[in-house]
Amino acid sequence: MIKRTITIVVFTCILIACKGELKSKNVNDSLTYTNPLNVAFGDPYVLDNGNGTYYMYGTGGGAKDGFATYSSTNLVDWNFEGQVYFGNTEGTWNLKSFWAPEVCKIDGKYYLFYSADKKDNPTNELETFSIGVAVADNPTGPFLDIMDEPLFDPGYPIIDANVFQDDNQKYYLYYSRACYQHAVESEVADWAKKEGLYDEIEESWVYGIELAPDFKSVIGDPVLLLRPPTSMSDKNAEWESRSVTSKEINRRWTEGSFTFKNEGKYYMMYSANHYAGPNYAVGYATSQHPLGPYIKADNNPVLEKNNDKGGKVTGTGHNMVLFLEGGKKMYAVYHGRTTETGENRVVFMDELVITEGGKLMVKGPSTNPVDHPFNK
């Protein structure tokens, strides 16, 4: 009887061990996921909370006059956590157009950087975009503005805040000057006028500036870092001008920037063309200093529509980079549209790699099953 009991116990232990091994093998070797993810909004930003849970913030996605968040423990299945920031209230400086949230976790606090139109608009401008900063004790909020005014006023409307901390612990803020009332001379503008398309072409440009450690002010003056090419012979002119050359709109964008450092080099990813159209795409530039000068890559765009190549994705843009395994794995998280989703923006996640020569590439947009990020 004792011998039989021991045999049963040993067999049970072996069975449990085998099940654990099979489960581990399944997770590490054969787990896949398929784009788009189950989140429908634009300008996605994923926060790694450091405890196995991730939070995604974006434009829209169930939030009214503010921002909502979704949570996940596997980066594929996302749960709606509700609205975490409420704007357009009696105590806030903002009114509408709540765009492009980014959340940083610093010393146990969560800082939300975002864009919105100001209430204060004495000259009745169509666009008064500014950048605000809010703070919370939890990633699910509630986030409250740290000031009753925008972070700073450079003298023109600004959107798409991105914050980067360098190795020397200095913080840098990157943002995009909006196209509004910013007509720029270029060969593309001359061509559009000659063709009878548009009398002028407005542009948005990316700037950088040092950010004070308390996130309540900036240090120094903004530095122009990226803008659309002025010459039509420029390698990046064709893809960055598609909204104009396709007769979509009289604007060229450089927006939605995201900066990170790899092997001592600064990479700035950015989006070009109309965010609401099919030509929205992503490129990148590199520098030896966080405030430039930045040189655009010759393999741009690294992320663009594929519906003209047998795929079903358009409008890929406004990405961030999620770092896993201490930076050994990188993923571009961005929004796009598919044949099924129509005009609605949905979230994609595709692996990003940097070659030995320093070239950045994104393995997307994908809509077929691909290896899960947690695979070994």
N, C-alpha and C positions, 0 to 999 in steps of 0.2 A: 504493500500500500504506500509506504513512504517512498519507495523507488519510483512508483507510478506518479506520485504527486510531484516529485522532483523533475521527472521527465516532462510532465505537463507544463510546469513553471518554466523550464528551460526552453521548451518549444514556443511558449507564449512570448518569452523575452526575445527569441530569435525572430519571431513573426513581427513583433513591434519594431525591432531594429531594421528588418527588411523594409517595412512600410515607410519608416523614416528615410531610409536610403533612397527608395523609389520616389518619395515626395521631393527630396532634395534634388534628385536627378531631373525631375520634371520642372522644377522651378529654375534650375540653373541652365538646363540644356535645351528645353523645348517650349518655353513659354513665349508667346507672341502677342502682339497687339495690332490693331488696325486703325488708321486714321480715317475720318476725323474723330477726335475724342468726343465724349458726351457733354461738351460745354459749348454753348452758343453765345459767344460775344466776341468783341474785337480787342486788339491791343493786349494780349494776355501776358501776365507776369506771374511766375511761380516762385514762391518763397519756400526754401527748405528750412523747416523749423528746427531741424537738428535732433528730433526725437522720433523720426520715422514717419512723421506726418508732413504733408506738403499742402500749401494753400495757394490757390490761383485767384488772381484779381484781374479785372478787365473792364472794358467800356460796355455798359449795358448789362445784359445777363441777369435781369430780374431786379435791377436797382432803379429807383426813381430819384432823380436829383442827388446822386451819390454813387456809392460803389458797394458791390456785394462780393462774397468770396465763396469758393468751393474748396472742399478738402479731399485728400486722397492719401492712402498709404501705399498704393502701388503705381501711381502716376497715370493710370489708365481709367479707373472707375472713380468718378468725382461726385461728391455729395454737396448739394446746395446748403450753405450755412446761414444764408440770409444776408441782409444789408448790414454793412459794417461802418459806413460813413454816410451821414445825412447832411446834405448841403441845402442851400436856398432856405435857410431858417432865419429867424430874427437875429441870431447871434453870429451869423457867418457873413463873410465878405462876398461870397459867390452867388451866382444867379442861375446859371444853366450850363449846358454843354460840358458835362463832367466826363473827362477823357483821360485815358492812358495812365492808370494808377500803377505805382511801383512801391513795394513795401520792403523796407530794410529792417533787420533785427539787429539792434545794437545795445549792448549792456542790459539785456533783459527787456528792453522797450521796443516797440514796433512803430516805425516812422513811415507814414504814407505821403508820398509825393504825387501830386496830381495837377491836371490842368482844368480850368473852368473860366467862364466869362464872369467879369466883375459886375456887381450891382452899380458901382460908381461909374457912370457913363454920361458926363455932362455934355459931350458933343454928339451924343447919339450915334456912336460908331456901330457898324454891323458886327465887328469882332473886337472883343476886349480881353482876349485870352491871357491868363496869368497863371503862375505856378504857386500852389499852396502846399503847406506842410501840416500834417496832423499826426497825433501820437496816441498810442493805446498801450494797455498792459497785456493785451492778448491779441493774437492774429485775427480773431473774430470780432475785434472791437469791444466797445464803441471807440472809434477814432474821433478825437477832438482837435480842432486847429490849435496850433501852438501860438498863433498870433491872430488878431482880427483883421489882418490884411495879407496880401500876397507876399511871397518871399522877397521879391525886389521888382523894380520897374526899369527895364532897359530902354524904354521909350518906344516900344513896338509890341504887338501881341505875340505871346510865346506859348508853346505847347510841348508835350512829350519830354518830361523831365526824366533824366537818367543819372543815377548817383554812382560814382566809382571811388573806392578807397584804395590809394596806392600803398606800396610797401612802407613808405615813410609815414603812414597813417593820415596823410592829408586827404581830404575829401574834394572831389570835383563834381560839379554839376554840368551836365550837357543838356541842351534844349534846342528846339527848332523855332526860329523866327517864322511866324505864319506868313503866308503869301499875301495876305490882305494889304492892299495899297503899297505893294513892293514890286513895281514894274522894273525889269532889269533888261539892259541892252545885251544882245548876244546875236550870234549868227543864226540861231534857231528863231529868235524873235524877228530878225530881218526876213528870214525865209517865210515865216507865217504871215507877216504883213504883205509881202510880195505876192503870196498865193491868195490873198484876200480872206484869210482865215480869221486872224485876230489883229487888232491894232497894237496890242501890247501883250507881253507875257509876264505874269507875276511869278515870283519864285520864293520858296522857303529855304533858309540856310541853317546849318547847324553851328552852334556856338558852344564854347566851353568857358567855365570860370571856376575859380577856387571857391569852395563852400566852407563857411565858418563851422567849427565843430558842434555848435549848438543848433545848427540848421535854421538860424533866425536871420542870417545875413550872408552876403557874399563878400569876397576879398578881391580887390582889384577890378579890372575892367574885363568885359567879355571878349573872347578871342574868336574870330571867324575860323572855323575848322573845315567845313565842307560846304560846297555849293554846286549846282548843276554846271556842266561844262559850258564855256562860252563859245567854243569852236565846234563846228559840226564834224571836224576831222578827229576830235578827241575820241579815244577808244570807248569811253563811257557815254558819249553823247547820244548814240542811237537808242539804247534801252532806257536812258533817263528822260528822253524826250517823247516817249511814245504817246503820252496823253495829249500832247500837242500835235504830233504828226498824224495821229489817228483821228484828229478833229474831235477829240473828246472834250477838251476844256483848255482855256488859255492860261494854264498854270503848270509850273514844273516844281516838284517837291524834292526836298532832302530832309527827311524827318525820321521819327521813330528810332533814334540812334541807341545803340547799346555798346558800351566800351568794356573791354576786359584785357587782361595782360597774360601773355603766354611766351615763355622762353625769353623774357626780357623785352618783348615787343608789345606795343599797344595796338589792339585791334578795335576798330570802330565799325560796327555793322550799321547800316542805314537803309531806309526804304525810299523809293522814288515812284513817281506817278500818282494818279488819283486813287485815294484809299477806297473809294466806292466803285472803282472800275476794274476791269479784268487785267490791266497792265501793271498793277501794283506789284513791285518786285524788290528784292533785297540785294545789296552789294556790300562791299566792305573796303576800308582803307586802313593803312598801318602807319605807325609813327614810333619814334624813339623817345617821345615825351608825351605826357597826358594831354598837354595843350598844343600838340602839333609841332611842326607841320605834318599833316596827314597826306599820304599818297594813295590814291585810289588804285585798287588791284586791276590787273589786266585780264582776270578771269571772271569779272562781273558780267551779268548778275549771277549770284550763287543760288538764288531761289526765285523761281518765276512760274508763270502759268504753264500747264502742260496739255491743255485741251486742244492745242494746235498740233500736238504730237501723239494723239491717240489717247490722252488722259482725260480727266474730267474736272481738273482743278484750275481755278483762276483767282486773281486778287490776293496773291500770297505776300504777306508783309507784316510790318511792325513786330519784329521778333525780339526775344531775349534769349540768353544762353543759360541753361541749367547745367551745373557742374555736379557730377556724381563721382563717387570713389576718389575723393580728394583731387578731382580735376582730371582723372585718367579717362573718364567718359564725359562727353559734352553733347548736349541736345539743344537744337534750336526749337523754341516754342513760339508759334506764330499763328496768325489767323489767315483764313482763306475761304473760298467758296467752292462748292461742288455743283455738279449738275442737279443733284437731289436737293441741296439746300437753297438753290436759287440765289437771291440777294442777301440771304442771312449769312453772317460771318460765323464760322465755326473754328475750333482750335485744333491745330496739328502739332505733332511733336516728331521731329526727325533727327537722326544722329548727325552731329557736326564733327568733322575731322580736320586736322591741320597736318599737312604733309611735312616731310623733313625739310623741304625747301621753304616752308612757311606759308604755303598756300592754304587758304581756308575753303572747305567744300561742305555743302549740306546734302545729305542723301535723301532728297525730297524734291517736290512734294510726293509722298507715298500714299497710296490708298489700298495696297495689298498688304497682307500680314508680314510683319517684320519682327526681328528679335526684340524681346522685351529688354528695357534698360537694365533690369536686375539680373539678366543672364550673365554667367561668368565667361 
